[in-house]
């Protein structure tokens, strides 16, 4: 069972059922990113899926895929970014930040000044948004700048409303 991770900062140990030593989140992130990068290269599938899901949903999915992997069956490792609430998703993927993603799509790594020029924004303000996107695993940092390593984003969620009483 996964527990002990601070969801707001994404830091802290992840404890996995049947394992005495915790896995540091950075190691888990590196492992998952490596699997996703291999999947992107092998399958040609290059969309980032964004969805609303709870930590329990993620835990269930990870454990199910781990069971399949233990039995020798290959599992889909499509790059996915999950948010617990619509508000969390909108905070990270706000319209101005999606403009950055659009400017970087299929461009390879670009310098921050070039991204600022393409989205017509101040470099300092843009840098804060790019840092947020990097910390949220939407963008990747490279020697030559930053990159959105996908061909697009697929949003996968339903919005429902409660009827007024």
C-alpha positions as CSV (number, residue, x, y, z in Angstrom):
1,X,0.0,0.0,0.0
2,X,1.3,3.5,-0.8
3,X,1.2,6.0,2.0
4,X,3.3,8.7,3.6
5,X,3.7,10.9,0.6
6,X,2.9,14.6,1.0
7,X,0.6,15.3,-1.9
8,X,1.0,19.0,-1.9
9,X,4.7,19.0,-2.2
10,X,5.1,15.6,-3.9
11,X,8.0,14.8,-1.4
12,X,8.5,12.1,1.1
13,X,8.9,8.4,1.2
14,X,6.4,6.1,-0.5
15,X,5.9,2.9,1.4
16,X,4.9,-0.1,-0.8
17,X,3.2,-3.2,0.6
18,X,5.6,-6.1,1.0
19,X,8.7,-3.8,1.0
20,X,10.4,-2.9,4.2
21,X,12.4,0.1,2.9
22,X,10.5,3.1,1.5
23,X,11.2,4.3,-2.0
24,X,12.0,7.9,-2.2
25,X,9.6,9.7,-4.5
26,X,12.4,11.0,-6.7
27,X,13.5,7.4,-7.4
28,X,9.9,6.4,-8.1
29,X,9.4,9.4,-10.4
30,X,12.6,8.5,-12.2
31,X,11.5,4.9,-12.6
32,X,8.1,5.8,-13.9
33,X,9.5,8.5,-16.2
34,X,11.9,6.0,-17.7
35,X,9.1,3.5,-18.3
36,X,7.0,6.3,-19.9
37,X,9.9,7.5,-22.1
38,X,10.4,3.9,-23.3
39,X,6.7,3.6,-24.1
40,X,6.7,6.9,-26.0
41,X,9.6,5.7,-28.2
42,X,8.3,2.1,-28.7
43,X,4.6,2.9,-29.4
44,X,4.7,6.2,-31.1
45,X,2.0,7.3,-28.6
46,X,3.0,10.7,-27.5
47,X,0.0,12.3,-25.9
48,X,0.0,13.2,-22.2
49,X,-3.2,12.1,-20.6
50,X,-4.5,14.4,-17.9
51,X,-7.3,13.1,-15.6
52,X,-9.0,13.6,-12.3
53,X,-8.2,10.7,-9.9
54,X,-7.7,10.2,-6.2
55,X,-4.6,8.8,-4.6
56,X,-6.6,5.6,-3.9
57,X,-7.3,5.3,-7.6
58,X,-3.6,5.7,-8.4
59,X,-2.7,3.1,-5.8
60,X,-5.2,0.6,-7.2
61,X,-3.9,1.1,-10.7
62,X,-0.3,0.8,-9.7
63,X,-0.9,-2.4,-7.7
64,X,-2.9,-3.9,-10.5
65,X,-0.1,-3.2,-13.0
66,X,2.5,-4.5,-10.6
67,X,0.5,-7.8,-10.4
68,X,0.4,-8.0,-14.2
69,X,4.1,-7.3,-14.4
70,X,4.9,-10.0,-11.8
71,X,3.0,-12.5,-14.0
72,X,5.1,-11.5,-17.0
73,X,2.3,-9.6,-18.8
74,X,3.2,-6.3,-20.4
75,X,1.1,-3.3,-19.3
76,X,0.4,0.0,-20.8
77,X,2.7,2.7,-19.5
78,X,1.0,5.7,-21.1
79,X,2.2,9.0,-19.6
80,X,-0.5,10.2,-17.3
81,X,-0.9,13.2,-15.0
82,X,-3.5,12.9,-12.3
83,X,-5.1,15.6,-10.2
84,X,-7.4,15.0,-7.2
85,X,-9.7,18.0,-8.0
86,X,-10.6,20.1,-11.0
87,X,-9.3,23.1,-9.1
88,X,-5.8,21.5,-8.7
89,X,-5.7,20.7,-12.4
90,X,-6.8,24.2,-13.3
91,X,-4.2,25.7,-10.9
92,X,-1.4,23.9,-12.7
93,X,-2.8,23.9,-16.2
94,X,-4.1,27.4,-16.2
95,X,-4.8,29.0,-19.6
96,X,-1.5,31.0,-19.7
97,X,0.4,27.8,-18.8
98,X,-1.4,25.9,-21.5
99,X,-0.2,28.6,-23.9
100,X,3.4,27.7,-22.9
101,X,2.7,24.0,-23.6
102,X,1.2,24.9,-27.0
103,X,4.3,26.9,-27.9
104,X,6.5,24.0,-26.9
105,X,4.5,21.2,-28.6
106,X,6.6,19.3,-31.2
107,X,9.4,22.0,-31.0
108,X,12.1,20.2,-29.1
109,X,13.9,22.0,-26.3
110,X,13.7,25.8,-26.4
111,X,15.4,28.5,-24.4
112,X,13.1,30.3,-21.9
113,X,13.7,33.6,-23.7
114,X,12.5,32.0,-26.9
115,X,9.4,30.6,-25.2
116,X,8.7,34.1,-23.7
117,X,8.9,35.6,-27.2
118,X,6.6,33.0,-28.7
119,X,3.9,33.6,-26.0
120,X,4.5,37.3,-25.8
121,X,5.2,37.3,-22.0
122,X,7.7,38.7,-19.6
123,X,10.6,36.3,-19.0
124,X,10.5,36.5,-15.2
125,X,6.7,35.8,-15.0
126,X,7.1,33.0,-17.6
127,X,10.0,31.5,-15.7
128,X,7.7,31.0,-12.6
129,X,5.1,29.3,-14.8
130,X,7.7,27.1,-16.4
131,X,9.1,26.1,-13.0
132,X,5.5,25.1,-11.9
133,X,5.1,23.0,-15.1
134,X,8.5,21.3,-14.6
135,X,7.7,20.5,-10.9
136,X,4.4,19.0,-12.0
137,X,6.1,16.8,-14.6
138,X,4.4,18.5,-17.6
139,X,7.7,20.0,-19.0
140,X,11.2,18.7,-18.9
141,X,14.3,20.7,-18.3
142,X,17.3,20.2,-20.8
143,X,20.7,21.8,-21.3
144,X,19.2,23.7,-24.2
145,X,16.1,24.9,-22.3
146,X,12.7,23.3,-21.7
147,X,10.6,20.8,-23.6
148,X,7.1,19.5,-23.7
149,X,8.0,15.9,-24.9
150,X,4.6,15.0,-26.2
151,X,2.5,15.8,-29.3
152,X,-0.5,17.0,-27.3
153,X,-2.6,16.6,-24.2
154,X,-5.7,14.4,-23.9
155,X,-8.0,15.4,-21.0
156,X,-9.9,12.4,-19.6
157,X,-12.5,13.4,-17.0
158,X,-16.2,14.1,-16.5
159,X,-17.7,17.2,-15.0
160,X,-20.9,16.6,-13.1
161,X,-23.1,19.0,-11.2
162,X,-25.4,18.6,-8.2
163,X,-29.0,19.7,-8.7
164,X,-30.0,22.6,-6.4
165,X,-32.3,21.6,-3.6
